């Protein structure tokens, strides 16, 4: 399946049972809600998907289950976040064998690679697979920035690198990338609290987090912005902002899973060393969710936009 790298692509959570096994029943319910809302792809095993805690067998199960649920409606993409080039290549090859249709690539984990090392890392993975690739550029959290100059080299040598998850938190980078590369690389905003602004600046899509709990609201904002109805998009976005801010936190997984409970699309079980929220912090996050749910907006018809 060709990937257009546009629209809303949820970075979905991984659902667990209270006994720390994959909860495929709840997972399927959530994926179906994403499809019903009109998302354009499903991204597995990202930070929000607790990738670092998943076994290879669990990743395989999630890919194959998602392919079964989506049944060709949207592409299924898996994140690669490994410590070594060898491990990353193995995951890429496995993902292709399992049937995944695309990859999202983080730079090397646990080692602050130089620009040259990072470029070589990405090139080696790209050469090992025929799958289309989105580079995840998040220097705030992962301390490595993929610069314009690095992208220039990557795009010249790797035709399968087609998109970037833009998470530098510098909205002007959308314009820099567009000015330099035009449509050679698609840009998807990776920061929930900057999504509307990034799309107005020309981003092609949104790799979203709170979409896990609020798929319809997320897709509606995207569709309305692209249709030029900024006023209506802002109405939803302003309501959404306190929830979206739950995504820019070290506890984003716990935060978003608690929101999924509120909308009936998940449970709050996380995998250790993560633990469910407790005490004052739990009360604070639950208060934000409760306040938003009390005034959850009615949505205009957006799917045909």
N, C-alpha and C positions, 0 to 999 in steps of 0.2 A: 504494500500500500504506500503510495506516495504521500509525503507529509507536506502540508501547505505552510506549517509554522505560522499560524495566525489564530485569532480568536482566544478563547479561554481554555487553558490546559491545566487542569487541577493537579497539583502535587499532593496526591491523596495520602491519607494516613493508613498505616497498617493496623488492622484490627486484631486484637488479642482477646482470648478468654481469660477468666480469672485464674486459670491454671497455666497461663503463659503459652498457650498454643494459638496458632492462627485461627481467627474467627471468620471463616469464609462466608457464613450466613449473613452476618452484619456487613461484611465487606461487600457482598453482592448487593445488598440493599442500598448501600451508599453509591456504588458505581451506577446502579440503575437510576438513582436520583440525579446523578451528574448527566447521564445520557438524556433523561427526560428534560432537563433544564436547557440542553443544547450545547454542551461543551464540545470542543474540537479535538480533544485528545486526552489520554490518561497517562500521567507520569508516576511511575512506581519507584519506591526505594530511594526517595530523596531524604533530605534532613527530616522533613515532616513525617516521612515514612519509616523513620528509625532505622535507616539503612545499615548503620554500623553494628546493629545488634542482630541482623538477619543472617541466617545460614544460607549457603548456596542452594540447598534443597528448598528452603522457604521462598527464596527469590524465584526459583523455577516454578513452584506452586502458584505464586502470585501472578507471574507472567501468564502461565497457561490458563489460570482461572479468569483473568481479566480478558484474555482473548476469547474465551468461551462466552463471557457475559456480553462483551461488546459486539461480537459476531460481525466484525468488519465495519461497524458503524463509524468508528474513529480509530486512529492509530494508537498503539500501545507502546510507550516509551519507558525505558528503564534507566535509572541514574547509575553512573559509575563513580565511586569515590573510594579509591584504593590507595594503599601505601606504596606499592611498587608498580612499575610499568608492566612487569610480567603478570602480576595479578589482574591489572586492569585489562590487559589483552585477553586474559582467560575469561573474564566476565563478559567482555564484548563478544567473544566467540560463542560463549554459552547462550547469551541473550539472543543472538541471531539463530542459533540452533533451536531455541525454545519457541521462536516465532515472533519475538519482539520486532517492531517496525522502525524503531529509532532509539538513539542513545542521547542522554544528557551527560556531559563530562565535567567533572570538577578537576581542578589542578591536583597535583600530588598532595596527599594528606599527610600531616605530621612532619612534613619537611618543607621549609620555605625555599622552594626552588628558585633559581635565577630565571630571568626572562628566557634565556637560551634553553635551559633545562625544561622549562614549562612548555615551550614550543615543541621541542623534541618529543616530550611525553605525549602531547596531543597528536603529533604527526604519527608516532608509532602506533597508537591506538587506531587512528583513522585508516592507516594502511592495513590493519589486521582484519577489517570488516568492510562489508559493502553497505552497512546501515548508515542512513543519514544521521548527522550529529548536530546537537546544540551545545555550545560551550556555555558553561555556567560561570559567569564573571562576577564574583562576590568577594572583593578585597576586604570589605568590612569584617566579615566573619572568618574568612579563610586566608587573609593576609597576603594573597597573591593577586595582582591585577593583570588582566590581559589587556595590554595597551593597544592603541590603534596600530602601532608599528608591528606588534606581535600578530594582530589579526591580518595585517597586510601579507605577512609571510605565510601564515596558515592558509589563507584563502587562495593564495597563488599556488600552493602545493597540494592542497587537499580539497578536491571538488565536493566531497561528501560533507564537509563542514558547511552547514547551511544557515545556522541561526545562532543567536546568543540570548541567554537569559541574563538580561541587563539588571544587575543588582549593585552597581557602584554607589547608588543613592545620589548620583549627580545626573539630574534630568537632562542637562545640556549634552550629556554623552550620547543621548539618542540622536540629537542633531549632528554631532560630530560623526557618528557612524553612518548616518544617512548621507551626509555631505561627501564622505570619503568613498563609500561602497555602494550607494544607491540601493538597489534591490538584490545585490549579490548576497547580502546577509540579512535575514529577517531578524527583527528585534522584538523580544517579548519581555515586558516588564516583570521583574522578579521580586518586587517590593510592594506589598499590598497597599501601603499608605501613599504610594506615589503612582498608582496605576492610572487613574484618570488623567493626571497631568502628563504622564509619559505617552499615553495614547493620543492625546491632543497634539503632542509634539511629533507624533508620527510613528510610535511603536506599533508593530503589527499585531501584537497580542499580549496576553497576560498569563504568566505562570503563577497561579493563585494559591493561597493557603486557606483563608477563611471560606473559600468556595466549598471546602470539605463539609462545612455545616450549612452554608447558604449558597447553594449552586444557582438558584434562579436569580437572586439579587446580583450576583457576580456577573452572570452572562448578560443580564439586562443592562448593567452599566456599560459593558463593552459594546453591545449592540447599539445602545443609544448614542454613545460617543461617535461611533463610526457612521451613524445615520445623521449626525450633526445636531442632535437634540441634547445639547450640553445642559440646558436648564433642568430637564427631567433626570439626566444622569447625575447631576449634582445633588438633586433632592435625595436620591437613594444613597449616594456616596457620603453625604454629610451625616445621614443616619448611621451609615456603616462604619464611619471612621473610628469610633471607640472600640469596635470589635476588630477592625483591621489592625489596630495598634497592638493587639494581642499576638500578632504574627512577628513583631520585631522585639523578641524577648528570648533569652536563653531557654525559657520554659514554653516556647511556642507549641510544642507537641502537646503538653498537658493542657495548655490554654485552649487550643483548638479542639482537642478531644472533649473537653468540658462543654464547649459550644455545640459539638455534635450530639451530645446527650440532650441538650435543650431542644434541638430540632428533630430529635428522633432518628438521627442518621449515624449513631455510633455509641460506643461506650467509652469510659475514661481509662480503661486498662492500658498501661504502658509497660514497657519492658525495662527491668532493672539494668543499669543503675538509676534510670529515671524512676520516680515515684509520683503517685498522684498528688495533686496540690493539697496542702494542709493549712490549718490555722488562718491567720490574718490574710495571707496571700490568696488562699482559696476563697475567702469571703469577698476579697476585693474583685477577683476575676468573675466570680459568680454574680456579684452586684452589677458589673458591666453588662454581662450577658442578660440578666433579668431585666435591666433597664431598657436594653435594646429590644428584647422580645415583647415588652409591654407596648411598644410603639412601632412594631414591625410594619413597614410601609406596604401599602397595596401597590402592585406593579401594573404598569400599563402593558398591553400586549406587545411583546418585544421580539418574539421568535421569527416573525416575518420581516423584520427590518433588514 
